Amino acid sequence: MRAKITSETKKFIIVMIIVGLGMAGDAMIYCLLPVTPESFHITVFQIGILLSVNRFVRIVTNEISTSVVTRLNSDKPLIIAVCLSTFITLGYAIPWGFWWLLFLRILWGGCFSLLRIEGYIAALRYSDRESLSRYMAWHETIKGQIYGIITIISGVLADLISPRAVPVLLAALTAACLLFFKGGRANLMGVDGAAVDTAPRAGRGKVSNPRLLIILGLAILVSATFATMLATLRGRAIVDYILPGAGIAVGAATFAALFQVAGQIVSLSGPVVGYICDKIGRRKAFTIVFCIQIFIILTLALLKLWYIMLAMFIVQLFSGSASQILRTSIAGEYARGNEQAVFMNRIATFQDMGSATGPFLGYALYAGTGNFQLIALIMIPCLLMSVFALRKIGKAT
């Protein structure tokens, strides 16, 4: 007998599809910009600036998006985000060079902030305390799978047609999301009036428990730093340890691509992970993930055997996926109804800082030693402190 899918669940899935398709232009640019910079009239040096500037501006745009979703009716921020995404994606097809692309990437930072918070709010609106992790897991899974598929399609279409034609096609696909709102359908965000915040305007933009926000935010920052650090250092480990030790006649880029495919497959297990987290408790699950991460980095620091390192990076695919789900679901657990937007956006800022710090810190430490020992000396105390903070977080509530 088939389980009935409620109208609320259908609305949630639609929001997740919109968020995923809204990120189509970003998926394309991460695929095409590094390999065809000449098509966009930029230099190789400028690639790094364009791929990172949108992360830095989110420290500001996260706060702006909070104001937008608390002042406009429920569906309007999502519609704005779709329109912005369509404009930005189409803009990638115009060959105006670096400064034009820089403007688009800065604008994308704001657009992403809107898409992300609308995804979080939808998960919070349609879930309850017993199903929050599952909804957050579906949020990450649907969004991530669409992003991965668009990345692959972008590369194939660029070779079959031309790199400049891809953003036009993806912009049309993104614009098609507006059809979901056609004819005044029941609003997708699950509420009438303001999307999130019904508190007086004077109180908006504030969190009633800043101590909790800081403790949880720092734990999430450490988790995001570790996850992105190992994800980006995986390529160096493949070149320096795994392929030389295994003697496999496969190119490093191909081997790294296989990890990307494996990561997409692993992310499909997200709803199962979410279900387990709901059952055993999110703080307990997050503590377990932290312990696994400590084990991974300790093993990488002490053992240089290629097959053990390979196994640890495979384990990291699972722990990285689980930590992403838990970062958002445990934050959602403490986001109160009248301050969900500001709380989740400020948690997202901590996460953004961790994602930006991870690659920089990881390569800085790895360059100094050529192994993972120095990284372990830095990260293990941070992870242990985060475990302690999570265990004590109840006192801050």
C-alpha positions as a Markdown table, in Angstrom:
| # | Residue | x | y | z |
|---|---|---|---|---|
| 1 | Met | 0.0 | 0.0 | 0.0 |
| 2 | Arg | 1.4 | 3.3 | -1.0 |
| 3 | Ala | 2.0 | 6.0 | 1.5 |
| 4 | Lys | -0.1 | 9.1 | 0.8 |
| 5 | Ile | 1.9 | 12.2 | -0.2 |
| 6 | Thr | 0.2 | 15.2 | 1.4 |
| 7 | Ser | -0.3 | 18.6 | -0.3 |
| 8 | Glu | 2.1 | 20.1 | 2.2 |
| 9 | Thr | 4.8 | 17.5 | 1.2 |
| 10 | Lys | 4.2 | 18.3 | -2.5 |
| 11 | Lys | 4.6 | 22.0 | -1.8 |
| 12 | Phe | 7.8 | 21.4 | 0.1 |
| 13 | Ile | 9.2 | 19.3 | -2.8 |
| 14 | Ile | 8.3 | 22.1 | -5.2 |
| 15 | Val | 10.1 | 24.6 | -3.1 |
| 16 | Met | 13.2 | 22.4 | -3.1 |
| 17 | Ile | 13.1 | 21.9 | -6.9 |
| 18 | Ile | 12.8 | 25.7 | -7.3 |
| 19 | Val | 15.8 | 26.2 | -5.0 |
| 20 | Gly | 17.8 | 23.6 | -6.9 |
| 21 | Leu | 17.0 | 25.0 | -10.3 |
| 22 | Gly | 17.6 | 28.5 | -9.1 |
| 23 | Met | 21.2 | 27.4 | -8.5 |
| 24 | Ala | 21.6 | 26.2 | -12.1 |
| 25 | Gly | 23.7 | 29.2 | -13.2 |
| 26 | Asp | 26.1 | 28.7 | -10.3 |
| 27 | Ala | 26.5 | 25.0 | -11.0 |
| 28 | Met | 27.3 | 25.9 | -14.6 |
| 29 | Ile | 29.9 | 28.6 | -13.8 |
| 30 | Tyr | 31.8 | 26.3 | -11.4 |
| 31 | Cys | 31.9 | 23.7 | -14.2 |
| 32 | Leu | 32.8 | 26.0 | -17.2 |
| 33 | Leu | 34.8 | 28.9 | -15.8 |
| 34 | Pro | 37.9 | 26.9 | -14.7 |
| 35 | Val | 38.1 | 25.1 | -18.0 |
| 36 | Thr | 37.0 | 27.7 | -20.6 |
| 37 | Pro | 38.0 | 31.1 | -19.2 |
| 38 | Glu | 38.6 | 32.4 | -22.7 |
| 39 | Ser | 34.9 | 31.9 | -23.4 |
| 40 | Phe | 34.1 | 34.4 | -20.7 |
| 41 | His | 37.0 | 36.8 | -21.6 |
| 42 | Ile | 38.8 | 36.5 | -18.3 |
| 43 | Thr | 42.3 | 35.4 | -17.2 |
| 44 | Val | 43.1 | 32.3 | -15.2 |
| 45 | Phe | 44.1 | 34.5 | -12.2 |
| 46 | Gln | 40.6 | 36.0 | -12.2 |
| 47 | Ile | 38.9 | 32.7 | -12.0 |
| 48 | Gly | 39.6 | 32.4 | -8.2 |
| 49 | Ile | 38.3 | 35.8 | -7.5 |
| 50 | Leu | 35.0 | 35.1 | -9.4 |
| 51 | Leu | 34.5 | 31.8 | -7.7 |
| 52 | Ser | 35.0 | 33.1 | -4.2 |
| 53 | Val | 33.6 | 36.6 | -4.1 |
| 54 | Asn | 30.0 | 35.4 | -3.8 |
| 55 | Arg | 30.9 | 33.6 | -0.6 |
| 56 | Phe | 32.4 | 36.7 | 1.0 |
| 57 | Val | 29.5 | 39.0 | 0.2 |
| 58 | Arg | 27.1 | 36.5 | 1.8 |
| 59 | Ile | 28.3 | 37.8 | 5.2 |
| 60 | Val | 26.4 | 41.0 | 4.3 |
| 61 | Thr | 23.6 | 39.6 | 2.0 |
| 62 | Asn | 22.6 | 37.0 | 4.6 |
| 63 | Glu | 21.4 | 40.0 | 6.8 |
| 64 | Ile | 19.8 | 41.7 | 3.8 |
| 65 | Ser | 17.8 | 38.5 | 3.0 |
| 66 | Thr | 16.6 | 38.3 | 6.6 |
| 67 | Ser | 15.0 | 41.7 | 6.2 |
| 68 | Val | 13.5 | 40.7 | 2.8 |
| 69 | Val | 11.8 | 37.5 | 4.0 |
| 70 | Thr | 10.5 | 39.1 | 7.2 |
| 71 | Arg | 8.9 | 42.1 | 5.4 |
| 72 | Leu | 7.4 | 40.5 | 2.3 |
| 73 | Asn | 4.6 | 38.1 | 1.8 |
| 74 | Ser | 5.5 | 34.4 | 1.9 |
| 75 | Asp | 6.2 | 33.6 | -1.8 |
| 76 | Lys | 7.6 | 37.0 | -2.9 |
| 77 | Pro | 11.2 | 36.4 | -1.7 |
| 78 | Leu | 11.3 | 33.1 | -3.6 |
| 79 | Ile | 9.9 | 34.8 | -6.7 |
| 80 | Ile | 12.5 | 37.6 | -6.4 |
| 81 | Ala | 15.3 | 35.0 | -6.1 |
| 82 | Val | 14.1 | 33.1 | -9.2 |
| 83 | Cys | 14.0 | 36.4 | -11.2 |
| 84 | Leu | 17.5 | 37.4 | -10.0 |
| 85 | Ser | 18.9 | 34.0 | -10.8 |
| 86 | Thr | 17.4 | 34.1 | -14.3 |
| 87 | Phe | 19.0 | 37.5 | -14.9 |
| 88 | Ile | 22.4 | 36.4 | -13.5 |
| 89 | Thr | 22.5 | 33.2 | -15.5 |
| 90 | Leu | 21.5 | 35.0 | -18.7 |
| 91 | Gly | 24.1 | 37.6 | -17.9 |
| 92 | Tyr | 26.9 | 34.9 | -18.1 |
| 93 | Ala | 26.2 | 34.7 | -21.8 |
| 94 | Ile | 27.2 | 38.3 | -22.4 |
| 95 | Pro | 31.0 | 38.6 | -23.1 |
| 96 | Trp | 31.7 | 41.8 | -21.2 |
| 97 | Gly | 34.6 | 40.5 | -19.3 |
| 98 | Phe | 35.8 | 40.4 | -15.7 |
| 99 | Trp | 34.1 | 43.4 | -14.2 |
| 100 | Trp | 30.7 | 42.4 | -15.6 |
| 101 | Leu | 31.2 | 38.8 | -14.2 |
| 102 | Leu | 32.3 | 40.3 | -10.9 |
| 103 | Phe | 29.1 | 42.3 | -10.6 |
| 104 | Leu | 27.0 | 39.1 | -11.5 |
| 105 | Arg | 28.9 | 37.0 | -8.9 |
| 106 | Ile | 28.3 | 39.7 | -6.2 |
| 107 | Leu | 24.7 | 39.8 | -7.1 |
| 108 | Trp | 24.6 | 36.0 | -7.0 |
| 109 | Gly | 25.8 | 36.1 | -3.4 |
| 110 | Gly | 22.6 | 38.0 | -2.5 |
| 111 | Cys | 20.4 | 35.7 | -4.7 |
| 112 | Phe | 21.9 | 32.6 | -3.0 |
| 113 | Ser | 21.2 | 34.0 | 0.4 |
| 114 | Leu | 17.5 | 34.4 | -0.5 |
| 115 | Leu | 17.3 | 30.9 | -2.1 |
| 116 | Arg | 19.0 | 29.3 | 0.9 |
| 117 | Ile | 16.9 | 30.9 | 3.6 |
| 118 | Glu | 13.7 | 30.1 | 1.7 |
| 119 | Gly | 14.8 | 26.5 | 1.5 |
| 120 | Tyr | 15.5 | 26.4 | 5.3 |
| 121 | Ile | 12.2 | 28.1 | 6.1 |
| 122 | Ala | 10.2 | 25.7 | 4.0 |
| 123 | Ala | 11.9 | 22.7 | 5.8 |
| 124 | Leu | 11.1 | 24.3 | 9.2 |
| 125 | Arg | 7.5 | 25.2 | 8.2 |
| 126 | Tyr | 6.5 | 21.8 | 6.8 |
| 127 | Ser | 8.3 | 19.6 | 9.5 |
| 128 | Asp | 7.8 | 19.1 | 13.2 |
| 129 | Arg | 10.3 | 18.3 | 16.0 |
| 130 | Glu | 10.2 | 14.6 | 15.2 |
| 131 | Ser | 10.8 | 15.0 | 11.4 |
| 132 | Leu | 13.1 | 18.1 | 11.2 |
| 133 | Ser | 16.3 | 16.2 | 10.3 |
| 134 | Arg | 14.5 | 14.3 | 7.6 |
| 135 | Tyr | 13.1 | 17.4 | 6.0 |
| 136 | Met | 16.5 | 19.1 | 6.2 |
| 137 | Ala | 18.0 | 16.0 | 4.6 |
| 138 | Trp | 15.5 | 16.1 | 1.8 |
| 139 | His | 16.4 | 19.8 | 1.4 |
| 140 | Glu | 20.1 | 19.0 | 1.0 |
| 141 | Thr | 19.5 | 15.9 | -1.2 |
| 142 | Ile | 17.1 | 17.4 | -3.7 |
| 143 | Lys | 19.1 | 20.6 | -4.0 |
| 144 | Gly | 22.4 | 18.7 | -4.2 |
| 145 | Gln | 21.2 | 16.2 | -6.8 |
| 146 | Ile | 19.8 | 19.0 | -9.1 |
| 147 | Tyr | 23.1 | 20.9 | -8.7 |
| 148 | Gly | 25.2 | 17.9 | -9.6 |
| 149 | Ile | 23.1 | 17.0 | -12.6 |
| 150 | Ile | 23.2 | 20.6 | -13.9 |
| 151 | Thr | 27.0 | 20.6 | -13.5 |
| 152 | Ile | 27.3 | 17.5 | -15.7 |
| 153 | Ile | 24.8 | 18.7 | -18.2 |
| 154 | Ser | 26.6 | 22.1 | -18.4 |
| 155 | Gly | 29.9 | 20.4 | -19.3 |
| 156 | Val | 28.3 | 18.1 | -21.9 |
| 157 | Leu | 26.3 | 21.0 | -23.6 |
| 158 | Ala | 29.4 | 23.2 | -23.6 |
| 159 | Asp | 31.2 | 20.6 | -25.7 |
| 160 | Leu | 28.3 | 19.7 | -27.9 |
| 161 | Ile | 27.0 | 23.3 | -28.6 |
| 162 | Ser | 29.1 | 26.1 | -27.1 |
| 163 | Pro | 30.0 | 27.4 | -23.7 |
| 164 | Arg | 28.1 | 30.7 | -24.4 |
| 165 | Ala | 24.9 | 28.9 | -25.3 |
| 166 | Val | 24.7 | 27.0 | -22.0 |
| 167 | Pro | 23.7 | 30.0 | -19.8 |
| 168 | Val | 20.9 | 30.9 | -22.2 |
| 169 | Leu | 19.4 | 27.4 | -21.9 |
| 170 | Leu | 19.8 | 27.3 | -18.2 |
| 171 | Ala | 18.3 | 30.8 | -17.8 |
| 172 | Ala | 15.2 | 29.6 | -19.6 |
| 173 | Leu | 15.0 | 26.6 | -17.3 |
| 174 | Thr | 15.3 | 28.8 | -14.2 |
| 175 | Ala | 12.7 | 31.2 | -15.5 |
| 176 | Ala | 10.3 | 28.2 | -16.0 |
| 177 | Cys | 10.1 | 28.0 | -12.2 |
| 178 | Leu | 7.9 | 31.0 | -12.2 |
| 179 | Leu | 5.2 | 28.8 | -13.6 |
| 180 | Phe | 4.8 | 27.2 | -10.2 |
| 181 | Phe | 3.5 | 30.6 | -9.0 |
| 182 | Lys | 1.2 | 31.2 | -12.0 |
| 183 | Gly | -2.5 | 31.9 | -11.3 |
| 184 | Gly | -2.1 | 32.6 | -7.6 |
| 185 | Arg | -1.7 | 29.0 | -6.4 |
| 186 | Ala | -1.7 | 28.3 | -2.7 |
| 187 | Asn | 1.5 | 29.9 | -1.5 |
| 188 | Leu | 4.4 | 27.5 | -1.3 |
| 189 | Met | 5.9 | 28.7 | 1.9 |
| 190 | Gly | 3.1 | 27.4 | 4.0 |
| 191 | Val | 1.9 | 30.6 | 5.6 |
| 192 | Asp | -0.2 | 33.7 | 4.9 |
| 193 | Gly | 1.3 | 37.1 | 5.4 |
| 194 | Ala | 4.9 | 37.5 | 6.4 |
| 195 | Ala | 7.0 | 34.5 | 5.5 |
| 196 | Val | 8.6 | 34.0 | 8.9 |
| 197 | Asp | 8.6 | 36.9 | 11.3 |
| 198 | Thr | 5.4 | 38.1 | 13.0 |
| 199 | Ala | 7.3 | 40.0 | 15.7 |
| 200 | Pro | 7.1 | 43.8 | 15.8 |
| 201 | Arg | 9.5 | 45.5 | 13.3 |
| 202 | Ala | 11.6 | 47.0 | 16.1 |
| 203 | Gly | 12.5 | 43.5 | 17.3 |
| 204 | Arg | 13.4 | 42.1 | 13.9 |
| 205 | Gly | 17.0 | 41.4 | 13.2 |
| 206 | Lys | 17.6 | 40.3 | 16.8 |
| 207 | Val | 18.1 | 36.9 | 18.4 |
| 208 | Ser | 16.6 | 36.4 | 21.8 |
| 209 | Asn | 19.4 | 34.0 | 22.9 |
| 210 | Pro | 22.7 | 35.3 | 21.5 |
| 211 | Arg | 24.7 | 33.0 | 23.7 |
| 212 | Leu | 23.1 | 29.9 | 22.2 |
| 213 | Leu | 23.6 | 31.4 | 18.7 |
| 214 | Ile | 27.4 | 31.9 | 19.3 |
| 215 | Ile | 27.9 | 28.5 | 20.9 |
| 216 | Leu | 26.1 | 26.6 | 18.2 |
| 217 | Gly | 27.5 | 28.9 | 15.5 |
| 218 | Leu | 31.1 | 28.2 | 16.5 |
| 219 | Ala | 30.5 | 24.5 | 16.6 |
| 220 | Ile | 29.0 | 24.7 | 13.1 |
| 221 | Leu | 31.9 | 26.8 | 11.9 |
| 222 | Val | 34.4 | 24.2 | 13.1 |
| 223 | Ser | 32.4 | 21.4 | 11.4 |
| 224 | Ala | 32.2 | 23.3 | 8.1 |
| 225 | Thr | 35.9 | 24.2 | 8.2 |
| 226 | Phe | 36.8 | 20.5 | 8.7 |
| 227 | Ala | 34.5 | 19.2 | 6.0 |
| 228 | Thr | 35.6 | 21.7 | 3.3 |
| 229 | Met | 39.3 | 21.4 | 4.4 |
| 230 | Leu | 39.3 | 17.6 | 3.8 |
| 231 | Ala | 37.2 | 17.8 | 0.7 |
| 232 | Thr | 39.6 | 20.2 | -1.0 |
| 233 | Leu | 42.8 | 18.5 | 0.3 |
| 234 | Arg | 41.5 | 15.2 | -1.1 |
| 235 | Gly | 43.0 | 16.1 | -4.4 |
| 236 | Arg | 46.5 | 16.5 | -2.9 |
| 237 | Ala | 46.2 | 13.2 | -1.0 |
| 238 | Ile | 45.3 | 11.5 | -4.3 |
| 239 | Val | 48.4 | 12.9 | -6.0 |
| 240 | Asp | 50.9 | 12.6 | -3.1 |
| 241 | Tyr | 49.9 | 9.3 | -1.5 |
| 242 | Ile | 47.0 | 7.3 | -3.0 |
| 243 | Leu | 47.9 | 7.0 | -6.7 |
| 244 | Pro | 51.7 | 6.6 | -6.1 |
| 245 | Gly | 51.0 | 3.9 | -3.4 |
| 246 | Ala | 48.4 | 2.0 | -5.3 |
| 247 | Gly | 50.2 | 2.2 | -8.7 |
| 248 | Ile | 46.9 | 2.7 | -10.5 |
| 249 | Ala | 47.3 | 3.9 | -14.1 |
| 250 | Val | 44.5 | 6.5 | -13.7 |
| 251 | Gly | 44.9 | 10.3 | -14.0 |
| 252 | Ala | 44.6 | 12.3 | -10.8 |
| 253 | Ala | 41.8 | 14.4 | -12.3 |
| 254 | Thr | 39.8 | 11.3 | -13.3 |
| 255 | Phe | 40.3 | 9.8 | -9.9 |
| 256 | Ala | 39.1 | 13.0 | -8.2 |
| 257 | Ala | 36.1 | 13.1 | -10.5 |
| 258 | Leu | 35.2 | 9.6 | -9.4 |
| 259 | Phe | 35.1 | 10.9 | -5.8 |
| 260 | Gln | 32.7 | 13.6 | -7.0 |
| 261 | Val | 30.4 | 11.0 | -8.5 |
| 262 | Ala | 30.7 | 8.9 | -5.3 |
| 263 | Gly | 29.8 | 12.1 | -3.3 |
| 264 | Gln | 26.6 | 12.5 | -5.3 |
| 265 | Ile | 25.7 | 8.9 | -4.7 |
| 266 | Val | 26.4 | 9.2 | -1.0 |
| 267 | Ser | 24.2 | 12.3 | -0.7 |
| 268 | Leu | 21.2 | 10.1 | -1.7 |
| 269 | Ser | 21.5 | 8.5 | 1.7 |
| 270 | Gly | 20.7 | 11.8 | 3.3 |
| 271 | Pro | 17.0 | 11.1 | 4.1 |
| 272 | Val | 18.1 | 7.8 | 5.9 |
| 273 | Val | 20.6 | 9.8 | 7.9 |
| 274 | Gly | 18.0 | 12.4 | 8.7 |
| 275 | Tyr | 15.6 | 9.6 | 9.9 |
| 276 | Ile | 18.3 | 8.2 | 12.2 |
| 277 | Cys | 19.2 | 11.6 | 13.5 |
| 278 | Asp | 15.5 | 12.3 | 14.4 |
| 279 | Lys | 15.4 | 8.9 | 16.2 |
| 280 | Ile | 18.6 | 9.1 | 18.3 |
| 281 | Gly | 18.6 | 12.9 | 18.8 |
| 282 | Arg | 20.4 | 15.6 | 16.8 |
| 283 | Arg | 22.9 | 16.7 | 19.4 |
| 284 | Lys | 23.9 | 13.1 | 20.0 |
| 285 | Ala | 24.2 | 12.4 | 16.3 |
| 286 | Phe | 26.3 | 15.6 | 15.8 |
| 287 | Thr | 28.6 | 14.5 | 18.6 |
| 288 | Ile | 29.0 | 11.1 | 16.9 |
| 289 | Val | 29.9 | 12.8 | 13.6 |
| 290 | Phe | 32.5 | 15.0 | 15.4 |
| 291 | Cys | 34.1 | 11.8 | 16.9 |
| 292 | Ile | 34.2 | 10.2 | 13.5 |
| 293 | Gln | 35.9 | 13.4 | 12.1 |
| 294 | Ile | 38.5 | 13.3 | 14.9 |
| 295 | Phe | 39.1 | 9.6 | 14.1 |
| 296 | Ile | 39.6 | 10.5 | 10.4 |
| 297 | Ile | 42.1 | 13.2 | 10.9 |
| 298 | Leu | 44.0 | 11.3 | 13.5 |
| 299 | Thr | 44.3 | 8.3 | 11.2 |
| 300 | Leu | 45.4 | 10.5 | 8.3 |
| 301 | Ala | 48.1 | 12.1 | 10.5 |
| 302 | Leu | 49.5 | 8.8 | 11.9 |
| 303 | Leu | 49.1 | 6.3 | 9.0 |
| 304 | Lys | 50.4 | 7.0 | 5.5 |
| 305 | Leu | 49.3 | 3.7 | 3.9 |
| 306 | Trp | 47.5 | 4.6 | 0.7 |
| 307 | Tyr | 44.6 | 2.2 | 1.2 |
| 308 | Ile | 43.9 | 3.5 | 4.7 |
| 309 | Met | 43.9 | 7.1 | 3.4 |
| 310 | Leu | 41.6 | 6.1 | 0.6 |
| 311 | Ala | 39.2 | 4.4 | 3.2 |
| 312 | Met | 39.3 | 7.6 | 5.4 |
| 313 | Phe | 38.3 | 9.8 | 2.5 |
| 314 | Ile | 35.5 | 7.5 | 1.6 |
| 315 | Val | 34.3 | 7.6 | 5.3 |
| 316 | Gln | 34.6 | 11.4 | 5.0 |
| 317 | Leu | 32.1 | 11.4 | 2.2 |
| 318 | Phe | 29.5 | 10.0 | 4.6 |
| 319 | Ser | 30.5 | 12.1 | 7.6 |
| 320 | Gly | 30.6 | 15.2 | 5.5 |
| 321 | Ser | 27.1 | 14.6 | 4.1 |
| 322 | Ala | 25.8 | 13.8 | 7.6 |
| 323 | Ser | 27.4 | 16.9 | 9.1 |
| 324 | Gln | 25.8 | 19.1 | 6.5 |
| 325 | Ile | 22.4 | 17.8 | 7.4 |
| 326 | Leu | 23.0 | 18.1 | 11.1 |
| 327 | Arg | 24.3 | 21.6 | 10.9 |
| 328 | Thr | 21.1 | 22.8 | 9.5 |
| 329 | Ser | 18.7 | 20.6 | 11.4 |
| 330 | Ile | 20.2 | 21.2 | 14.8 |
| 331 | Ala | 20.1 | 25.0 | 14.1 |
| 332 | Gly | 16.5 | 24.6 | 13.0 |
| 333 | Glu | 15.7 | 22.9 | 16.3 |
| 334 | Tyr | 16.6 | 26.1 | 18.2 |
| 335 | Ala | 15.2 | 28.6 | 15.7 |
| 336 | Arg | 12.1 | 30.1 | 17.3 |
| 337 | Gly | 9.0 | 30.8 | 15.2 |
| 338 | Asn | 9.3 | 34.6 | 15.3 |
| 339 | Glu | 13.0 | 34.7 | 14.5 |
| 340 | Gln | 13.6 | 31.7 | 12.2 |
| 341 | Ala | 15.0 | 33.8 | 9.4 |
| 342 | Val | 17.5 | 35.8 | 11.4 |
| 343 | Phe | 18.6 | 32.8 | 13.4 |
| 344 | Met | 19.1 | 30.5 | 10.4 |
| 345 | Asn | 20.8 | 33.2 | 8.4 |
| 346 | Arg | 23.3 | 34.0 | 11.1 |
| 347 | Ile | 24.0 | 30.3 | 11.5 |
| 348 | Ala | 24.5 | 30.2 | 7.7 |
| 349 | Thr | 27.0 | 33.0 | 8.1 |
| 350 | Phe | 29.0 | 30.9 | 10.6 |
| 351 | Gln | 28.8 | 28.1 | 8.1 |
| 352 | Asp | 30.0 | 30.3 | 5.2 |
| 353 | Met | 32.9 | 31.5 | 7.2 |
| 354 | Gly | 33.9 | 27.8 | 7.9 |
| 355 | Ser | 33.5 | 26.9 | 4.2 |
| 356 | Ala | 35.7 | 29.8 | 3.2 |
| 357 | Thr | 38.3 | 29.1 | 5.9 |
| 358 | Gly | 38.6 | 25.4 | 5.4 |
| 359 | Pro | 40.4 | 25.3 | 2.0 |
| 360 | Phe | 42.6 | 28.3 | 2.9 |
| 361 | Leu | 43.6 | 26.9 | 6.3 |
| 362 | Gly | 44.0 | 23.4 | 5.0 |
| 363 | Tyr | 46.4 | 24.2 | 2.2 |
| 364 | Ala | 48.3 | 26.7 | 4.4 |
| 365 | Leu | 48.9 | 24.0 | 7.0 |
| 366 | Tyr | 49.5 | 21.2 | 4.4 |
| 367 | Ala | 52.0 | 23.3 | 2.5 |
| 368 | Gly | 54.1 | 23.7 | 5.7 |
| 369 | Thr | 54.5 | 20.0 | 6.4 |
| 370 | Gly | 53.4 | 18.0 | 3.4 |
| 371 | Asn | 51.2 | 15.8 | 5.6 |
| 372 | Phe | 48.3 | 15.9 | 7.9 |
| 373 | Gln | 50.1 | 16.1 | 11.3 |
| 374 | Leu | 50.0 | 19.8 | 11.7 |
| 375 | Ile | 46.3 | 19.9 | 10.5 |
| 376 | Ala | 45.5 | 17.3 | 13.2 |
| 377 | Leu | 47.2 | 19.4 | 15.9 |
| 378 | Ile | 45.0 | 22.3 | 15.0 |
| 379 | Met | 41.7 | 20.6 | 14.2 |
| 380 | Ile | 41.5 | 17.9 | 16.9 |
| 381 | Pro | 41.4 | 20.4 | 19.8 |
| 382 | Cys | 38.8 | 22.5 | 17.9 |
| 383 | Leu | 36.6 | 19.4 | 17.3 |
| 384 | Leu | 36.9 | 18.3 | 20.9 |
| 385 | Met | 35.9 | 21.8 | 22.1 |
| 386 | Ser | 32.9 | 21.7 | 19.8 |
| 387 | Val | 31.9 | 18.3 | 21.2 |
| 388 | Phe | 32.1 | 19.8 | 24.7 |
| 389 | Ala | 30.1 | 22.8 | 23.7 |
| 390 | Leu | 27.3 | 20.7 | 22.1 |
| 391 | Arg | 27.1 | 18.6 | 25.2 |
| 392 | Lys | 26.6 | 21.7 | 27.3 |
| 393 | Ile | 24.3 | 23.5 | 24.9 |
| 394 | Gly | 21.2 | 22.7 | 26.9 |
| 395 | Lys | 22.4 | 25.2 | 29.6 |
| 396 | Ala | 22.3 | 28.0 | 27.0 |
| 397 | Thr | 18.6 | 27.4 | 26.1 |
